[in-house]
Amino acid sequence: MADQPEQNQDGQQTAEISGTVQIKQKDGGQGGEKKADDGKKQDDNNNEAEPPAKKSRRRFIIIAVVVLLVLIAGLFYWHSTFSEDTDDAQVDGDLYQISSRIAGQVIKVYVEDNQRVEVGAPIADIDPRDYQVALEQAQARLASAQAAYIQADVSVPITSINTRTSTSTTGSDVLSAQAAIAQSQKQEQAAAARVDQAKANAIKSRLDVERYTPLVQKDVISKQQFDAAVAADAGNTAAVLDSEAMVLAQQAAVSQAVEKLAQARSTAAQSQKNGPQQVRAQQAQANSQLAQVKQAQAQVDQALLNLSYAHITAPSSGVISKKNVVVGANLSVGQDLLTIVPLTNLWVTANFKETQLDKMNVGQNVTLKVDALGGRKFSGKVTQVGGATGSRLSLFPPENATGNYVKVVQRIPVRIDFTNLQQENGDYKLRPGFSVTPEVAVK
């Protein structure tokens, strides 16, 4: 009796299974849905069968995960306010364009493309013979100018002494002329006195002749005495004429002395007036020769410079690039030879959005991550914030007053200098143009 229900149940289950198989064979789609519904019912039954503690623990885990995610997102947002970064940044540096400063033929080249050079390293040599000849000519002109200057400079004190001597001499001539006039005037006076004396003697001798004439006729006196009186009268008459001639000569001497005095005074005045002018003229000539010396010296210096330009050296350490100079090439002034890419004087130009510049200031520390070096980090510092946006500094800046306006977030170039480049870039792998991701600590 007890086993019958079990058999009935088994039979019922067998019948249900048989019915299910028949239903599947009759309509496969409906059978699948019914099977899915049966599985869902079975899961619901299992869930209902789970204990309440297990459901509560699962709910707690879900809430904890959600809270943790919210905290992580909050911390990430809070940390992001401490820095600003951008991927629009690259390493910059001054590229040195090496060009020829003189014209000539290249006789030697010391470098090759991608070769690293140091400051002062030789790059190329230009034939120096033409410039050596120009230097020798300039030195010869300098020597000639120096000799002319020495001669003119020595003549300055000589001229000064000569003018002083001339002035003194002319002054002495004036005094001598004045003395000569006084002497001539005294001699004129003495000659005039002699004329008076001669006239008095002539009068006496004439009177003697007049007195002796009747006496000699009466033979009171001898013929010899009368002849002596006549001779004395003739001599005194001649003495009068001679004295008068002497007076005329002394008067002429006085006139001549006066003329000499006037001439001496004129010469003295000219010496006093022209003497300083002659000294200044000689000094000006010496200054002109000195200017010629300086000009010749400048030509020598220029020739020396041109000769030095024949040996081209590197102005900075770096890597040779774009080399286009070979031995035998004829260079012209300003012709480009090559480019030196620097390895030490480098910085970063980062183009930040204008919305990132609110708290960015000069002097803030920056962490620089270089993509080409596997994310190697460098330290830097903000040194400059650009004066205008990149679009405004472009060749064709936008004109917002025309057409339909669309607001676009602009970017400002910010210069970031490396603070410890010598140690961090000891292998010199950093190159201009590398992409950089700077992170500026704004708090």
C-alpha positions in Angstrom: 0.0 0.0 0.0 2.9 2.3 0.8 4.6 1.6 -2.4 1.7 2.5 -4.6 2.0 6.2 -4.4 5.6 6.1 -5.3 4.7 4.0 -8.3 1.9 6.4 -9.2 4.3 9.3 -8.9 6.9 7.5 -11.1 4.2 6.7 -13.6 3.0 10.3 -13.4 6.5 11.6 -14.0 7.0 9.2 -16.9 3.7 10.4 -18.3 4.8 14.0 -17.9 8.1 13.3 -19.6 6.4 11.5 -22.4 4.0 14.4 -22.8 6.9 16.8 -22.9 8.6 14.9 -25.5 5.5 14.7 -27.6 5.0 18.5 -27.2 8.6 19.1 -28.3 8.1 16.9 -31.3 5.0 18.6 -32.2 6.2 22.2 -31.8 9.9 22.8 -31.1 9.6 26.6 -30.6 6.9 26.4 -28.0 8.7 23.6 -26.3 11.8 25.8 -25.9 9.9 28.7 -24.4 8.2 26.3 -22.0 11.5 24.9 -21.0 13.0 28.4 -20.4 9.9 29.2 -18.3 10.5 26.0 -16.3 14.1 27.0 -15.7 13.2 30.5 -14.5 10.6 29.1 -12.2 13.3 26.7 -10.9 15.7 29.7 -10.2 13.0 31.6 -8.5 12.3 28.7 -6.3 16.0 28.5 -5.5 16.2 32.2 -4.7 13.3 31.9 -2.4 15.0 29.0 -0.9 18.2 31.2 -0.1 18.6 32.3 3.5 18.1 36.1 4.3 21.7 36.5 5.7 23.2 35.6 2.3 20.9 38.2 0.5 21.9 40.9 3.0 25.6 40.2 2.5 25.3 40.5 -1.2 23.4 43.7 -0.9 26.2 45.1 1.4 28.9 44.2 -1.1 27.2 45.9 -3.9 26.7 49.1 -1.9 30.3 49.0 -0.7 31.6 48.7 -4.3 29.4 51.6 -5.4 30.6 53.8 -2.5 34.2 52.9 -3.2 33.8 53.8 -6.8 32.3 57.1 -5.9 35.2 57.8 -3.4 37.7 56.9 -6.0 36.1 59.2 -8.6 36.0 62.0 -6.0 39.6 61.5 -5.0 40.6 61.5 -8.7 38.7 64.7 -9.4 40.1 66.3 -6.2 43.6 65.4 -7.2 43.1 66.7 -10.7 42.5 70.1 -9.3 46.1 70.2 -8.1 47.6 70.1 -11.6 47.1 71.0 -15.2 48.4 68.9 -18.1 48.2 68.7 -21.9 49.5 66.5 -24.6 49.9 69.5 -27.0 53.6 70.2 -26.1 57.0 69.6 -27.6 60.7 70.2 -26.9 62.0 73.4 -28.4 65.5 74.7 -28.9 67.4 77.3 -30.9 68.5 75.8 -34.2 71.8 77.3 -35.3 72.0 78.0 -39.0 75.7 78.0 -39.9 76.5 80.2 -42.9 79.6 81.6 -44.6 80.6 85.2 -43.6 83.0 85.5 -46.5 83.2 84.3 -50.1 85.7 81.7 -51.1 86.4 78.1 -52.0 86.1 75.3 -49.4 89.3 73.4 -48.9 88.4 71.2 -46.0 85.3 69.9 -44.3 85.5 68.3 -40.8 82.0 67.1 -40.0 79.3 64.8 -41.4 75.5 64.6 -41.0 74.3 63.5 -37.6 77.7 64.0 -36.1 77.8 65.4 -32.5 80.1 68.5 -32.1 81.2 70.6 -29.2 81.5 74.4 -28.9 84.4 75.6 -31.0 84.8 72.4 -32.9 86.1 73.0 -36.5 83.4 72.6 -39.2 85.1 73.8 -42.5 88.0 75.8 -43.9 87.8 78.4 -46.7 91.0 79.2 -48.8 92.6 81.9 -46.7 95.3 83.1 -49.2 93.3 86.0 -50.6 92.5 87.3 -47.2 96.1 86.9 -46.0 97.2 89.1 -48.9 94.5 91.7 -48.0 95.8 91.6 -44.4 99.4 92.3 -45.5 98.2 95.2 -47.6 96.2 96.7 -44.8 99.2 96.3 -42.5 101.5 98.2 -45.0 98.9 101.0 -45.2 98.8 101.1 -41.4 102.6 101.4 -41.2 102.6 104.3 -43.8 99.9 106.1 -41.9 101.7 105.7 -38.6 104.9 107.2 -40.1 103.0 110.2 -41.5 101.3 110.7 -38.2 104.7 110.6 -36.3 106.1 113.2 -38.7 103.1 115.5 -38.3 102.9 115.0 -34.6 106.6 115.9 -34.2 106.1 119.0 -36.3 103.5 120.4 -33.9 106.0 121.4 -31.1 108.5 122.5 -33.8 105.9 124.8 -35.3 105.0 126.1 -31.9 108.6 126.9 -31.0 109.1 128.5 -34.4 106.1 130.7 -34.0 107.1 131.8 -30.6 110.6 132.5 -31.8 109.3 134.4 -34.8 107.0 136.4 -32.5 109.9 137.2 -30.2 112.2 138.0 -33.1 109.7 140.4 -34.7 109.3 142.1 -31.3 113.1 142.5 -31.1 113.1 143.9 -34.7 110.6 146.5 -33.7 112.7 147.6 -30.8 115.8 147.6 -33.0 114.0 149.7 -35.6 112.9 152.2 -32.9 116.5 152.4 -31.7 117.7 152.9 -35.2 115.2 155.8 -35.7 116.4 157.4 -32.5 120.1 157.0 -33.6 119.4 158.3 -37.1 117.6 161.3 -35.6 120.6 162.1 -33.3 123.0 161.7 -36.2 120.8 164.0 -38.2 121.0 166.5 -35.4 124.8 166.1 -35.3 125.0 166.6 -39.1 122.9 169.7 -38.8 125.2 171.0 -36.1 128.2 170.3 -38.3 126.5 172.2 -41.1 126.2 175.2 -38.9 129.8 174.9 -37.9 130.9 174.5 -41.5 128.9 177.5 -42.4 130.5 179.5 -39.6 134.0 178.4 -40.7 133.1 179.3 -44.3 131.9 182.7 -43.3 135.1 183.3 -41.3 137.3 182.1 -44.1 135.5 184.3 -46.6 135.9 187.3 -44.4 139.6 186.4 -44.1 140.0 186.3 -47.9 138.2 189.6 -48.2 140.5 191.1 -45.5 143.7 189.6 -47.0 142.9 190.7 -50.6 143.9 194.4 -50.1 146.7 193.4 -47.9 148.2 191.0 -50.4 147.8 193.7 -53.1 149.8 196.1 -50.9 152.3 193.4 -50.1 151.5 193.7 -46.4 151.1 190.0 -46.2 152.8 187.3 -48.2 151.2 185.6 -51.2 151.4 182.3 -49.3 149.2 183.6 -46.4 146.7 184.8 -48.9 146.6 181.5 -50.8 146.2 179.7 -47.5 143.2 181.9 -46.6 141.7 181.3 -50.1 142.3 177.5 -49.7 140.8 177.5 -46.2 137.7 179.4 -47.6 137.3 176.9 -50.4 137.7 174.0 -47.9 135.1 175.5 -45.5 132.7 176.0 -48.4 133.1 172.4 -49.4 132.7 171.3 -45.8 129.4 173.2 -45.7 128.2 171.3 -48.7 129.5 168.0 -47.2 127.7 168.7 -43.9 124.5 169.5 -45.8 124.8 166.3 -47.7 125.4 164.4 -44.5 122.2 166.0 -43.1 120.3 164.8 -46.1 121.8 161.3 -45.7 120.8 161.2 -42.0 117.3 162.4 -42.9 117.1 159.5 -45.4 118.4 157.1 -42.7 115.7 158.3 -40.4 113.0 157.7 -43.0 114.4 154.3 -43.7 114.5 153.5 -40.0 110.8 154.5 -39.8 109.9 152.3 -42.7 111.8 149.4 -41.0 109.9 150.0 -37.8 106.6 149.9 -39.7 107.7 146.7 -41.4 108.8 145.2 -38.1 105.6 146.1 -36.4 103.6 144.5 -39.3 105.7 141.4 -39.1 105.3 141.2 -35.4 101.5 141.6 -35.7 101.4 138.9 -38.3 103.5 136.6 -36.1 101.3 137.2 -33.2 98.2 136.6 -35.2 99.4 133.7 -37.5 101.5 131.9 -35.0 98.7 130.2 -33.1 96.9 129.6 -36.4 100.0 127.8 -37.7 100.2 125.7 -34.6 96.5 124.8 -34.9 96.9 124.0 -38.6 99.9 121.7 -37.8 97.9 120.1 -35.0 94.9 119.6 -37.3 97.3 117.9 -39.8 98.5 115.7 -37.1 95.0 114.8 -36.1 94.2 114.0 -39.7 97.1 111.7 -39.9 95.9 110.1 -36.6 92.5 109.5 -38.2 94.3 107.9 -41.2 96.1 105.7 -38.7 92.8 104.7 -37.1 91.2 104.0 -40.5 94.2 101.9 -41.5 94.0 100.0 -38.2 90.3 99.4 -38.8 91.2 98.0 -42.2 93.7 95.7 -40.5 91.1 94.6 -38.0 88.6 93.9 -40.8 91.3 91.9 -42.7 92.0 89.9 -39.5 88.3 89.2 -39.1 87.9 88.1 -42.7 91.0 85.8 -42.3 89.5 84.4 -39.1 86.2 83.8 -40.9 88.0 81.4 -43.2 88.0 78.9 -40.3 84.4 78.0 -39.5 83.7 76.6 -36.0 80.6 75.4 -34.1 79.0 78.2 -32.0 77.2 75.7 -29.8 77.2 72.0 -28.9 74.8 69.9 -30.8 74.2 67.5 -33.7 75.0 68.3 -37.3 71.9 68.3 -39.6 71.2 69.4 -43.2 74.8 69.5 -44.2 75.2 70.8 -47.7 78.9 71.8 -47.9 81.6 69.8 -49.7 85.3 70.4 -50.5 85.7 72.5 -53.6 82.4 74.4 -53.3 82.6 78.1 -54.0 80.7 79.9 -51.2 79.1 83.3 -51.2 78.5 85.5 -48.3 75.5 84.3 -46.2 75.3 80.9 -47.9 73.9 78.2 -45.6 76.3 75.3 -44.8 74.5 73.2 -42.2 72.3 73.3 -39.1 73.4 72.5 -35.6 70.6 71.0 -33.4 71.3 71.9 -29.8 71.4 69.3 -27.0 71.7 71.5 -23.9 69.8 74.8 -24.5 66.4 73.2 -24.6 63.0 74.1 -23.3 59.3 73.0 -23.7 56.5 74.9 -25.4 53.2 73.7 -24.1 49.9 74.9 -25.6 47.4 74.9 -22.7 43.8 75.6 -23.1 42.7 79.0 -22.0 40.5 77.4 -19.4 43.6 75.8 -17.8 45.4 79.1 -17.1 43.4 80.5 -14.3 45.7 79.2 -11.6 48.9 78.9 -13.7 51.7 81.3 -12.8 55.4 81.8 -13.6 57.6 79.8 -11.2 55.4 76.8 -10.7 57.0 73.4 -10.8 56.3 71.1 -13.8 56.8 67.3 -14.3 57.6 66.6 -17.9 57.1 63.1 -19.4 58.7 62.5 -22.7 57.0 60.0 -25.0 60.0 59.1 -27.1 62.1 58.1 -24.1 59.6 55.6 -22.7 57.9 58.1 -20.5 61.1 59.3 -18.8 60.3 62.2 -16.5 62.1 65.5 -16.3 61.7 68.4 -13.9 60.9 71.9 -15.1 59.5 75.3 -14.2 57.0 77.7 -15.9 59.0 80.7 -17.1 56.7 82.5 -19.5 53.1 82.6 -20.5 52.5 83.6 -24.1 51.2 87.1 -24.9 48.6 85.9 -27.4 46.8 82.8 -28.5 48.2 80.6 -31.2 45.4 81.4 -33.6 46.0 85.1 -33.2 49.7 84.7 -34.0 49.0 82.5 -37.0 49.6 83.7 -40.6 45.9 84.1 -41.2 44.2 84.9 -37.8 40.5 84.2 -37.6 38.1 87.1 -38.2 35.1 86.5 -35.8 33.2 89.5 -37.1 32.4 87.7 -40.3 30.3 84.6 -41.0 28.7 82.4 -38.3 30.6 82.5 -35.0 31.5 79.2 -33.3 33.2 79.5 -29.9 36.4 77.4 -29.9 38.5 77.0 -26.8 41.8 78.7 -27.6 45.3 77.6 -26.6 48.1 79.8 -25.2 51.8 78.8 -25.6 53.6 78.4 -22.2 57.3 78.2 -22.0 58.7 75.6 -19.5 62.4 75.5 -18.8 64.2 72.4 -17.6 65.6 72.9 -14.1 68.0 70.0 -14.0 68.7 69.1 -17.6 72.4 68.5 -17.3 71.9 65.6 -14.9 68.6 64.3 -16.2 69.7 64.3 -19.8 73.2 63.1 -19.2 72.9 60.7 -22.2 71.8 63.6 -24.5 68.9 61.7 -25.8 66.5 64.6 -25.6 65.9 66.2 -29.0 63.9 69.2 -30.2 60.5 68.2 -31.5 59.9 65.4 -29.0 56.3 65.2 -27.8 56.0 66.0 -24.1 53.2 65.7 -21.5 53.7 68.4 -18.9 52.0 68.4 -15.6 52.0 71.8 -13.9 51.5 71.9 -10.1 49.0 74.7 -9.8 48.4 74.2 -6.0 
